[in-house]
Amino acid sequence: IIQLSQPSFTFNGQVGQGNPPSQIQNITNIGGQTLNSTATKLSPWRVLTPAAGTAPTAMVVSVNTAALGAGTFYDTVSVSAANASNSPQKFVVTLNMTIPPPTIQLVPDSLRFQGLENGTNPASQAFAINNVGQGVLNWTATETAGWFSLSAYSGTAPSNVTVNIDNTGLTAGVYVDSILIS
């Protein structure tokens, strides 16, 4: 008699981010005879290792997400044995694939300017806003300093933003501020 440790498995993955961790289906024999089982699947994204064996067997249930896009995928695995009175036994595998969110990357992530009191404004500098995730990254920049301005305060990555310093009225000292990109 075939006994499965789990009635179903759920995997969660992200497109382009590798396979989620494998899980184990224990196949045991609760009858008196030797149980040689074979597992069959329908979907090519499902991986069963080993797909056949003599109970007790710890079958590794895994998924190969390489060719899959976003969505929910289902497969039913049948475990059968010729001499088992309850053959086949089935379990469901569900795979949820999502698109990773956009991820902001700033290059460089800090800028340093040097100027003289009552002198000319220091040369402008630029930073890049990149999306190292997936999807579309629409960004907004905010700053509160008043002594510098940006060439753009919103856009879609990838973008280059120039920072222009206006040292008019600034006295000697160190001025620090942040630009928030969200």
C-alpha positions as CSV (number, residue, x, y, z in Angstrom):
1,I,0.0,0.0,0.0
2,I,1.5,3.4,-1.1
3,Q,1.6,6.1,1.5
4,L,2.7,9.7,0.5
5,S,4.0,12.1,3.2
6,Q,2.5,15.2,1.5
7,P,-0.7,15.7,-0.5
8,S,0.6,18.7,-2.3
9,F,3.6,21.0,-2.8
10,T,3.7,24.7,-3.5
11,F,6.8,26.5,-4.9
12,N,7.2,30.3,-5.3
13,G,9.7,31.7,-7.7
14,Q,10.6,34.9,-9.6
15,V,11.2,35.1,-13.3
16,G,15.0,35.1,-14.1
17,Q,16.0,34.5,-10.4
18,G,16.8,30.8,-10.3
19,N,14.9,27.8,-9.0
20,P,13.1,27.8,-5.6
21,P,14.4,25.2,-3.0
22,S,13.5,21.6,-3.5
23,Q,11.1,19.7,-1.2
24,I,10.8,16.0,-0.2
25,Q,8.0,13.5,-0.9
26,N,8.5,10.5,1.3
27,I,7.0,7.3,-0.3
28,T,6.5,4.5,2.2
29,N,5.0,1.0,2.0
30,I,2.4,0.4,4.7
31,G,1.6,-3.1,3.3
32,G,3.4,-6.4,3.5
33,Q,5.0,-6.8,0.1
34,T,8.0,-5.1,-1.6
35,L,6.8,-1.8,-3.1
36,N,8.6,-0.7,-6.3
37,S,7.0,2.6,-7.2
38,T,7.3,4.8,-10.3
39,A,6.3,8.5,-10.4
40,T,5.1,10.2,-13.6
41,K,4.5,13.8,-14.3
42,L,3.0,15.8,-17.1
43,S,4.9,19.1,-17.1
44,P,8.5,19.5,-18.3
45,W,9.2,22.1,-15.5
46,R,8.7,19.4,-12.8
47,V,11.7,17.4,-11.7
48,L,11.4,14.1,-9.7
49,T,14.6,12.5,-8.3
50,P,14.5,9.5,-8.2
51,A,11.4,8.9,-10.3
52,A,11.4,5.2,-9.4
53,G,12.5,3.2,-6.5
54,T,11.8,0.7,-3.7
55,A,9.9,2.1,-0.8
56,P,10.8,3.7,1.5
57,T,12.0,6.4,-0.9
58,A,12.7,10.1,-0.3
59,M,11.8,11.6,-3.7
60,V,13.2,15.1,-4.3
61,V,10.5,17.3,-5.8
62,S,11.9,20.3,-7.6
63,V,11.0,22.7,-10.4
64,N,13.0,24.1,-13.3
65,T,11.8,27.7,-13.9
66,A,14.3,28.6,-16.6
67,A,11.8,28.7,-19.5
68,L,8.8,30.0,-17.5
69,G,7.3,33.4,-17.4
70,A,5.0,34.9,-14.8
71,G,1.9,32.9,-13.8
72,T,0.7,29.9,-11.8
73,F,1.5,26.5,-13.1
74,Y,0.0,23.1,-11.9
75,D,1.0,19.5,-12.3
76,T,-0.3,16.3,-10.9
77,V,2.2,13.6,-10.1
78,S,1.1,10.0,-10.1
79,V,2.9,7.4,-7.9
80,S,2.1,3.9,-9.0
81,A,3.2,0.4,-8.1
82,A,2.0,-2.8,-9.8
83,N,1.3,-4.7,-6.5
84,A,-0.2,-1.8,-4.5
85,S,-4.0,-2.0,-3.9
86,N,-4.3,1.8,-3.8
87,S,-2.2,2.5,-6.9
88,P,-1.9,5.2,-8.2
89,Q,-1.6,7.8,-5.5
90,K,-1.4,11.4,-6.7
91,F,-0.1,14.7,-5.4
92,V,-0.4,18.2,-6.8
93,V,2.5,20.6,-7.5
94,T,1.8,24.3,-7.7
95,L,4.3,26.8,-9.0
96,N,3.7,30.5,-8.5
97,M,6.0,32.6,-10.7
98,T,6.1,36.4,-10.2
99,I,8.1,39.2,-11.9
100,P,10.7,40.6,-9.5
101,P,10.0,44.3,-8.7
102,P,12.1,47.1,-10.0
103,T,15.2,47.8,-7.9
104,I,17.0,51.2,-7.8
105,Q,20.7,51.4,-8.3
106,L,22.5,54.7,-8.1
107,V,26.0,55.1,-9.7
108,P,27.8,56.7,-8.0
109,D,25.9,56.7,-4.8
110,S,27.4,59.9,-3.4
111,L,28.9,63.1,-4.9
112,R,31.3,65.6,-3.4
113,F,31.7,69.2,-4.5
114,Q,34.3,71.8,-3.5
115,G,33.9,75.5,-3.9
116,L,35.1,78.8,-2.6
117,E,33.0,81.4,-0.8
118,N,32.0,84.1,-3.3
119,G,33.7,82.0,-6.0
120,T,32.3,80.4,-9.1
121,N,30.0,77.5,-8.8
122,P,31.8,74.1,-8.8
123,A,31.5,72.0,-12.0
124,S,28.3,70.0,-12.3
125,Q,28.4,66.2,-11.6
126,A,26.0,63.5,-12.7
127,F,24.8,60.2,-11.4
128,A,22.9,57.3,-13.1
129,I,19.7,55.8,-12.0
130,N,19.5,52.2,-13.1
131,N,16.9,49.4,-12.7
132,V,18.7,46.2,-11.6
133,G,15.4,44.4,-11.1
134,Q,12.7,43.7,-13.5
135,G,9.8,45.6,-14.9
136,V,9.6,49.4,-15.4
137,L,11.2,51.7,-12.9
138,N,9.6,55.2,-12.8
139,W,11.5,57.3,-10.3
140,T,11.0,60.6,-8.5
141,A,13.8,62.7,-7.0
142,T,13.4,65.0,-4.0
143,E,15.8,67.3,-2.3
144,T,15.4,70.2,0.2
145,A,18.7,71.9,0.2
146,G,18.0,75.0,-1.9
147,W,21.7,75.3,-2.8
148,F,21.6,72.8,-5.6
149,S,19.3,71.7,-8.4
150,L,18.8,68.6,-10.5
151,S,18.5,68.3,-14.2
152,A,15.4,66.1,-13.8
153,Y,13.2,65.4,-10.9
154,S,11.4,62.4,-12.4
155,G,11.9,59.9,-15.2
156,T,12.2,56.3,-16.2
157,A,15.3,54.3,-15.6
158,P,17.9,54.1,-16.9
159,S,18.5,57.9,-16.5
160,N,21.4,60.3,-16.0
161,V,20.8,63.2,-13.6
162,T,23.1,66.2,-13.4
163,V,23.5,68.0,-10.0
164,N,24.2,71.7,-10.3
165,I,25.5,73.7,-7.3
166,D,24.6,77.3,-6.7
167,N,26.9,78.6,-4.0
168,T,25.5,82.2,-4.1
169,G,25.1,83.4,-0.6
170,L,26.8,80.4,1.0
171,T,29.4,81.1,3.6
172,A,32.5,78.9,4.2
173,G,31.6,75.6,5.7
174,V,30.5,72.0,4.9
175,Y,27.1,71.5,3.5
176,V,25.5,68.1,3.4
177,D,22.2,67.0,2.0
178,S,20.5,64.0,0.5
179,I,18.7,63.3,-2.7
180,L,15.9,60.8,-2.2
181,I,15.1,58.7,-5.3
182,S,11.9,56.7,-5.0
